[in-house]
Amino acid sequence: MMSDWDSFGGWGMGFGIVFMLLFWGLVILGIAALIRWLLTPSSPGRGARDKTPLEILQERYARGEIDREEYEQKKRDLELRA
């Protein structure tokens, strides 16, 4: 009686292991690529527009990161540079 292993001349199990490793390797690479894509900040090429320094300053002031005095000083500094 012939076993199932003899039908491929002994290569059946070898190909199975290779394809299993290839499959799981691709799954892991896909997950890593997805995580990298999700964690990468958006760049101008992805639809975000470039903001001017004054717009960034206004956003920081609106969020409460800086007070009015600091906002006015930085705004004057930006106007002197322009």
C-alpha positions as CSV (number, residue, x, y, z in Angstrom):
1,M,0.0,0.0,0.0
2,M,1.3,3.4,-0.9
3,S,1.2,6.3,1.5
4,D,0.1,9.8,0.6
5,W,3.6,11.1,0.9
6,D,4.7,9.0,-2.1
7,S,2.3,10.6,-4.5
8,F,4.5,13.7,-4.8
9,G,7.8,11.8,-4.5
10,G,8.3,13.1,-1.0
11,W,8.0,16.8,-2.0
12,G,4.4,17.3,-1.0
13,M,5.2,18.2,2.6
14,G,8.2,20.3,1.6
15,F,6.1,22.5,-0.7
16,G,3.4,22.8,2.0
17,I,5.9,24.1,4.5
18,V,7.4,26.6,2.0
19,F,3.9,27.9,1.0
20,M,2.9,28.1,4.7
21,L,6.0,30.2,5.5
22,L,5.5,32.3,2.4
23,F,1.8,32.9,3.4
24,W,2.6,33.9,7.0
25,G,5.5,36.1,5.9
26,L,3.2,38.0,3.6
27,V,0.6,38.3,6.3
28,I,3.2,39.7,8.8
29,L,4.6,42.1,6.1
30,G,1.0,43.3,5.3
31,I,0.3,44.0,9.0
32,A,3.6,45.9,9.4
33,A,2.9,48.0,6.3
34,L,-0.6,48.8,7.6
35,I,0.7,49.9,11.0
36,R,3.4,52.0,9.4
37,W,0.9,53.6,7.1
38,L,-1.5,54.4,10.0
39,L,1.3,55.8,12.2
40,T,3.0,58.0,9.5
41,P,1.9,61.6,9.8
42,S,0.2,62.9,6.7
43,S,2.4,64.8,4.3
44,P,1.4,67.5,1.8
45,G,1.2,64.8,-0.9
46,R,-1.7,63.2,1.1
47,G,-4.0,66.2,0.8
48,A,-2.9,68.3,3.8
49,R,-2.0,71.8,2.7
50,D,1.1,73.6,4.0
51,K,0.2,76.0,6.8
52,T,1.9,79.4,7.2
53,P,3.7,80.1,10.5
54,L,1.0,82.6,11.4
55,E,-1.7,80.0,10.9
56,I,0.2,77.5,13.1
57,L,0.6,80.3,15.8
58,Q,-3.1,81.1,15.6
59,E,-4.0,77.4,16.1
60,R,-1.7,77.1,19.1
61,Y,-3.3,80.2,20.7
62,A,-6.8,78.8,19.9
63,R,-5.9,75.5,21.6
64,G,-4.6,77.4,24.7
65,E,-1.0,76.2,24.3
66,I,0.2,79.8,24.5
67,D,-1.2,82.8,26.3
68,R,-2.1,86.2,24.7
69,E,1.2,87.8,25.6
70,E,3.3,85.1,24.0
71,Y,1.0,85.0,21.0
72,E,1.4,88.8,20.4
73,Q,5.2,88.6,20.8
74,K,5.5,85.7,18.3
75,K,3.2,87.4,15.9
76,R,5.3,90.5,16.0
77,D,8.4,88.4,15.4
78,L,6.8,86.7,12.4
79,E,5.7,90.1,10.9
80,L,9.3,91.4,11.2
81,R,10.7,88.4,9.3
82,A,8.2,88.8,6.4
